[in-house]
Amino acid sequence: MSTLVIGALGGTGRLVVDALAATGASVIAGVHHPRQANAPAKRGVERRFLDLTGESAEMEKAFSGVDTVVNTAAARDTSQAARVDRDGAVAAMSIAQRVGVTRWIQISMAGVDRPEVLPGFLLAAAEAKRAADARLADTTMAWTVIRPPWLTDAPAGGRIVINDVGGGSLSRADLADTVVASLGESATINRTFEVASGPLPIRVALARLT
Ligand SMILES: NC(=O)c1ccc[n+]([C@@H]2O[C@H](COP(=O)([O-])OP(=O)(O)OC[C@H]3O[C@@H](n4cnc5c(N)ncnc54)[C@H](OP(=O)(O)O)[C@@H]3O)[C@@H](O)[C@H]2O)c1
């Protein structure tokens, strides 16, 4: 069985693919444009077309033989957040559950439950993420919702803080490592948490989730 990464050519998505592949896991890169899906596989990573706003039958095909999904996708334009981050993600969850996916890690956004702390330009995306997170918790899949703050392209620091509502930032590299570590940590199952750069080694911080 395999792990499929949605949004696999995005900033975080490509790092999740690399980090998973480095563990020896079977990884499938879910890509958003058909021409990207036709590009040759790199380092043995299969590519499959997966557009969250696409046809159900195409999504069903993408999930074939997949047991775990990591959704790192986001609409480029926040005016599309309801269509992609909410409706697209929710449709994909339903299809995934129906075809036998048992584990789903969702990248959400810090502050979606505290919209008063968010700048106005993030509100549509935050509302879309919050609705998708809620739907995920209603599925029968084992789920994890990870809510990072502002993402950077800094190198991995390997240390995080969980559920510290002070804001901050997180590198995409540390977010990718948090995703991979979450897959091996049962304390993350059926949990939602915010994560930022902080003092604790990633695995230690995740193991302390209650
Ligand atoms: N950036 C931040 O500061 C920040 C803060 C908090 C949370 N987040 C969340 O963290 C995650 C990763 O963020 P990021 O900035 O690393 O991502 P990113 O670079 O923006 O990548 C997002 C990926 O999603 C793909 N995508 C867009 N529409 C899609 C669709 N309909 N179907 C499938 N894939 C689609 C994009 O493809 P195209 O490029 O082809 O459109 C892109 O590859 C996202 O969920 C984001 O909302 C980001």
The ligand as an SDF file (V2000), in Angstrom:
LIG
                    3D

 48 52  0  0  0  0  0  0  0  0999 V2000
    1.8950   29.4700    2.9610 N   0  0  0  0  0  0  0  0  0  0  0  0
    1.6730   29.6570    4.2450 C   0  0  0  0  0  0  0  0  0  0  0  0
    2.2670   30.5440    4.9080 O   0  0  0  0  0  0  0  0  0  0  0  0
    0.6900   28.7640    4.9620 C   0  0  0  0  0  0  0  0  0  0  0  0
    0.3110   29.0560    6.2890 C   0  0  0  0  0  0  0  0  0  0  0  0
   -0.5510   28.1690    6.9510 C   0  0  0  0  0  0  0  0  0  0  0  0
   -1.0330   27.0440    6.2990 C   0  0  0  0  0  0  0  0  0  0  0  0
   -0.6820   26.8000    5.0030 N   0  0  0  0  0  0  0  0  0  0  0  0
   -1.1780   25.5850    4.3620 C   0  0  0  0  0  0  0  0  0  0  0  0
   -0.0780   24.6970    4.2730 O   0  0  0  0  0  0  0  0  0  0  0  0
   -0.1990   23.8910    3.0890 C   0  0  0  0  0  0  0  0  0  0  0  0
    1.0960   23.9920    2.2790 C   0  0  0  0  0  0  0  0  0  0  0  0
    1.3210   25.3560    1.9600 O   0  0  0  0  0  0  0  0  0  0  0  0
    2.4250   25.7380    0.8550 P   0  0  0  0  0  0  0  0  0  0  0  0
    2.5130   27.2420    0.8690 O   0  0  0  0  0  0  0  0  0  0  0  0
    3.6510   24.9340    1.0440 O   0  0  0  0  0  0  0  0  0  0  0  0
    1.6690   25.2310   -0.4500 O   0  0  0  0  0  0  0  0  0  0  0  0
    1.8200   25.7280   -1.9700 P   0  0  0  0  0  0  0  0  0  0  0  0
    3.2640   25.8880   -2.3210 O   0  0  0  0  0  0  0  0  0  0  0  0
    0.8890   26.8660   -2.2010 O   0  0  0  0  0  0  0  0  0  0  0  0
    1.2920   24.4380   -2.7430 O   0  0  0  0  0  0  0  0  0  0  0  0
   -0.0560   24.1410   -2.8330 C   0  0  0  0  0  0  0  0  0  0  0  0
   -0.2040   23.0790   -3.9000 C   0  0  0  0  0  0  0  0  0  0  0  0
   -1.6190   22.8000   -4.0480 O   0  0  0  0  0  0  0  0  0  0  0  0
   -1.8450   22.6180   -5.4370 C   0  0  0  0  0  0  0  0  0  0  0  0
   -3.2450   22.7980   -5.7950 N   0  0  0  0  0  0  0  0  0  0  0  0
   -3.9090   23.9630   -6.0200 C   0  0  0  0  0  0  0  0  0  0  0  0
   -5.1640   23.6900   -6.4250 N   0  0  0  0  0  0  0  0  0  0  0  0
   -5.2830   22.3360   -6.4470 C   0  0  0  0  0  0  0  0  0  0  0  0
   -6.3140   21.4470   -6.8100 C   0  0  0  0  0  0  0  0  0  0  0  0
   -7.4950   21.8980   -7.2590 N   0  0  0  0  0  0  0  0  0  0  0  0
   -6.0890   20.1260   -6.7340 N   0  0  0  0  0  0  0  0  0  0  0  0
   -4.8970   19.6360   -6.3110 C   0  0  0  0  0  0  0  0  0  0  0  0
   -3.8650   20.4270   -5.9720 N   0  0  0  0  0  0  0  0  0  0  0  0
   -4.0610   21.7640   -6.0430 C   0  0  0  0  0  0  0  0  0  0  0  0
   -0.9680   23.6790   -6.0770 C   0  0  0  0  0  0  0  0  0  0  0  0
   -0.8320   23.4200   -7.4550 O   0  0  0  0  0  0  0  0  0  0  0  0
   -0.6120   24.6440   -8.4840 P   0  0  0  0  0  0  0  0  0  0  0  0
    0.6500   25.3080   -8.0610 O   0  0  0  0  0  0  0  0  0  0  0  0
   -0.5600   23.9520   -9.7880 O   0  0  0  0  0  0  0  0  0  0  0  0
   -1.8110   25.5430   -8.3260 O   0  0  0  0  0  0  0  0  0  0  0  0
    0.3150   23.5110   -5.2780 C   0  0  0  0  0  0  0  0  0  0  0  0
    1.1120   22.4820   -5.8260 O   0  0  0  0  0  0  0  0  0  0  0  0
   -1.4420   24.3960    2.3690 C   0  0  0  0  0  0  0  0  0  0  0  0
   -2.5310   23.5840    2.7310 O   0  0  0  0  0  0  0  0  0  0  0  0
   -1.6460   25.7900    2.9280 C   0  0  0  0  0  0  0  0  0  0  0  0
   -2.9950   26.2110    2.9010 O   0  0  0  0  0  0  0  0  0  0  0  0
    0.1710   27.6350    4.3180 C   0  0  0  0  0  0  0  0  0  0  0  0
  1  2  1  0
  2  3  2  0
  2  4  1  0
  4  5  1  0
  4 48  2  0
  5  6  2  0
  6  7  1  0
  7  8  2  0
  8  9  1  0
  8 48  1  0
  9 10  1  0
  9 46  1  0
 10 11  1  0
 11 12  1  0
 11 44  1  0
 12 13  1  0
 13 14  1  0
 14 15  2  0
 14 16  1  0
 14 17  1  0
 17 18  1  0
 18 19  2  0
 18 20  1  0
 18 21  1  0
 21 22  1  0
 22 23  1  0
 23 24  1  0
 23 42  1  0
 24 25  1  0
 25 26  1  0
 25 36  1  0
 26 27  1  0
 26 35  1  0
 27 28  2  0
 28 29  1  0
 29 30  1  0
 29 35  2  0
 30 31  1  0
 30 32  2  0
 32 33  1  0
 33 34  2  0
 34 35  1  0
 36 37  1  0
 36 42  1  0
 37 38  1  0
 38 39  2  0
 38 40  1  0
 38 41  1  0
 42 43  1  0
 44 45  1  0
 44 46  1  0
 46 47  1  0
M  CHG  2   8   1  16  -1
M  END
$$$$
